[in-house]
Amino acid sequence: LSRIVPEVLSRVRATPQQARLSRRERITNVASAFAVTHGDCKGAHVILIDDVATTGATLSSAAQTLRAHGARVTSMALARA
């Protein structure tokens, strides 16, 4: 049984733009920036889609949050910078 739940993950902390940050700064910048906000995702397979991936810090942080709530995660980016 499949369903689309676009609100399962939300940014809960505002973060500065990542464009001019180093890899290390990007990872720190998005740490704890996301939370599961729509019910339980335990056992769910969640597909994360980012418009542009540079270091992958945003996708990694979001995936880590989802995995901590029991989800399997597949990450995708539409472009790589």
Backbone as CSV, one residue per row, in Angstrom:
resi,resn,N_x,N_y,N_z,CA_x,CA_y,CA_z,C_x,C_y,C_z
1,LEU,0.846,-1.175,0.000,0.000,0.000,0.000,0.892,1.238,0.000
2,SER,0.711,2.127,-0.958,1.521,3.338,-1.074,0.666,4.575,-0.895
3,ARG,1.277,5.591,-0.346,0.609,6.881,-0.254,1.660,7.971,-0.235
4,ILE,1.282,9.116,-0.703,2.178,10.264,-0.712,1.795,11.165,0.447
5,VAL,2.779,11.484,1.283,2.560,12.369,2.425,3.652,13.447,2.372
6,PRO,3.404,14.534,1.634,4.451,15.535,1.458,4.837,16.278,2.728
7,GLU,4.008,16.252,3.764,4.298,17.008,4.980,4.978,16.191,6.067
8,VAL,5.473,15.017,5.775,6.026,14.168,6.821,7.271,14.786,7.466
9,LEU,7.981,15.620,6.754,9.204,16.235,7.260,9.097,17.746,7.112
10,SER,9.487,18.466,8.147,9.456,19.937,8.094,10.755,20.518,8.617
11,ARG,11.103,21.670,8.081,12.242,22.417,8.615,11.733,23.129,9.865
12,VAL,12.352,22.872,10.995,11.901,23.446,12.262,12.848,24.512,12.791
13,ARG,13.952,24.710,12.071,14.899,25.748,12.473,15.371,26.459,11.217
14,ALA,15.219,27.773,11.225,15.685,28.570,10.086,17.207,28.467,10.010
15,THR,17.707,28.363,8.790,19.154,28.262,8.598,19.600,29.281,7.562
16,PRO,20.809,29.796,7.725,21.337,30.714,6.713,21.530,29.991,5.381
17,GLN,21.555,30.750,4.301,21.791,30.187,2.974,23.132,29.460,2.961
18,GLN,23.192,28.346,2.279,24.382,27.501,2.294,25.405,27.851,1.198
19,ALA,25.041,28.680,0.250,25.850,28.894,-0.956,27.316,29.229,-0.687
20,ARG,27.590,30.037,0.294,28.976,30.466,0.524,29.646,29.757,1.700
21,LEU,29.015,28.696,2.192,29.569,27.979,3.331,30.452,26.818,2.888
22,SER,31.427,26.483,3.711,32.270,25.315,3.446,31.467,24.049,3.730
23,ARG,32.003,22.921,3.344,31.326,21.641,3.597,31.042,21.463,5.082
24,ARG,32.031,21.693,5.917,31.867,21.544,7.368,30.791,22.499,7.892
25,GLU,30.806,23.741,7.420,29.808,24.729,7.855,28.403,24.334,7.392
26,ARG,28.297,23.745,6.214,26.988,23.307,5.707,26.409,22.198,6.576
27,ILE,27.248,21.260,6.950,26.792,20.156,7.797,26.301,20.688,9.138
28,THR,27.062,21.573,9.740,26.667,22.171,11.022,25.413,23.020,10.862
29,ASN,25.319,23.735,9.760,24.200,24.642,9.498,22.855,23.927,9.492
30,VAL,22.799,22.728,8.918,21.512,22.020,8.809,21.306,20.945,9.875
31,ALA,22.268,20.782,10.773,22.109,19.800,11.854,20.899,20.177,12.702
32,SER,20.045,19.229,12.948,18.821,19.414,13.759,17.865,20.457,13.176
33,ALA,17.923,20.658,11.883,17.031,21.636,11.249,15.700,21.023,10.831
34,PHE,15.580,19.686,10.903,14.378,19.001,10.428,13.727,18.180,11.533
35,ALA,12.420,17.979,11.402,11.676,17.135,12.344,10.557,16.424,11.594
36,VAL,10.233,15.230,12.048,9.072,14.510,11.521,7.855,15.166,12.142
37,THR,6.962,15.672,11.294,5.828,16.449,11.793,4.471,15.877,11.412
38,HIS,4.480,14.749,10.737,3.203,14.183,10.301,3.143,12.715,10.689
39,GLY,2.761,12.463,11.915,2.550,11.089,12.351,3.806,10.256,12.423
40,ASP,3.604,8.958,12.376,4.672,7.987,12.526,5.130,7.510,11.155
41,CYS,6.423,7.499,10.932,6.916,7.007,9.646,7.683,5.698,9.814
42,LYS,7.526,5.050,10.971,8.203,3.781,11.214,7.786,2.756,10.155
43,GLY,8.783,2.170,9.514,8.531,1.175,8.482,8.214,1.747,7.110
44,ALA,8.077,3.055,7.016,7.764,3.685,5.729,9.027,3.799,4.869
45,HIS,8.841,3.846,3.578,9.933,4.141,2.652,9.710,5.559,2.161
46,VAL,10.599,6.458,2.549,10.464,7.875,2.226,11.466,8.235,1.133
47,ILE,10.986,8.946,0.120,11.856,9.423,-0.949,12.044,10.922,-0.768
48,LEU,13.294,11.332,-0.537,13.629,12.753,-0.399,14.132,13.268,-1.738
49,ILE,13.625,14.421,-2.152,14.060,15.017,-3.416,14.534,16.434,-3.141
50,ASP,15.771,16.719,-3.527,16.354,18.051,-3.382,16.545,18.622,-4.783
51,ASP,16.378,19.929,-4.934,16.541,20.528,-6.258,17.996,20.500,-6.710
52,VAL,18.913,20.933,-5.847,20.335,20.952,-6.183,21.129,20.437,-4.985
53,ALA,21.989,19.464,-5.213,22.854,18.954,-4.149,24.276,19.411,-4.412
54,THR,24.881,19.990,-3.418,26.282,20.402,-3.524,27.125,19.444,-2.683
55,THR,26.968,19.513,-1.379,27.698,18.601,-0.493,26.819,17.458,-0.015
56,GLY,25.515,17.587,-0.179,24.591,16.575,0.311,24.226,16.758,1.774
57,ALA,24.640,17.868,2.384,24.400,18.099,3.809,22.912,18.165,4.143
58,THR,22.130,18.832,3.318,20.695,18.956,3.590,20.007,17.600,3.476
59,LEU,20.284,16.875,2.407,19.695,15.549,2.244,20.121,14.620,3.377
60,SER,21.366,14.687,3.761,21.872,13.835,4.829,21.184,14.133,6.161
61,SER,21.038,15.404,6.489,20.391,15.787,7.744,18.925,15.367,7.765
62,ALA,18.237,15.583,6.664,16.828,15.201,6.572,16.679,13.681,6.662
63,ALA,17.538,12.941,5.967,17.486,11.482,5.997,17.772,10.953,7.396
64,GLN,18.727,11.542,8.071,19.067,11.119,9.430,17.859,11.269,10.362
65,THR,17.132,12.367,10.226,15.939,12.587,11.045,14.892,11.523,10.765
66,LEU,14.652,11.229,9.494,13.657,10.222,9.125,14.062,8.834,9.598
67,ARG,15.331,8.503,9.443,15.806,7.182,9.890,15.675,7.030,11.404
68,ALA,15.888,8.109,12.131,15.739,8.075,13.589,14.300,7.761,13.992
69,HIS,13.355,7.990,13.079,11.941,7.692,13.330,11.510,6.395,12.655
70,GLY,12.487,5.595,12.194,12.186,4.270,11.683,11.905,4.155,10.203
71,ALA,12.144,5.197,9.443,11.880,5.153,8.002,13.098,4.642,7.232
72,ARG,12.830,4.006,6.097,13.875,3.728,5.104,13.886,4.940,4.192
73,VAL,15.049,5.393,3.774,15.135,6.637,3.012,15.909,6.438,1.718
74,THR,15.350,6.971,0.633,16.047,7.078,-0.642,16.148,8.572,-0.942
75,SER,17.371,9.037,-1.195,17.596,10.452,-1.470,17.912,10.656,-2.943
76,MET,17.367,11.727,-3.513,17.599,12.068,-4.912,17.832,13.560,-5.040
77,ALA,18.610,13.952,-6.028,18.796,15.357,-6.347,18.554,15.541,-7.834
78,LEU,17.906,16.642,-8.175,17.627,16.918,-9.584,18.863,17.423,-10.311
79,ALA,19.780,18.053,-9.572,21.010,18.553,-10.167,22.110,18.523,-9.118
80,ARG,23.331,18.532,-9.583,24.480,18.577,-8.689,25.306,19.791,-9.042
81,ALA,25.664,20.566,-8.016,26.467,21.770,-8.243,27.931,21.493,-8.014
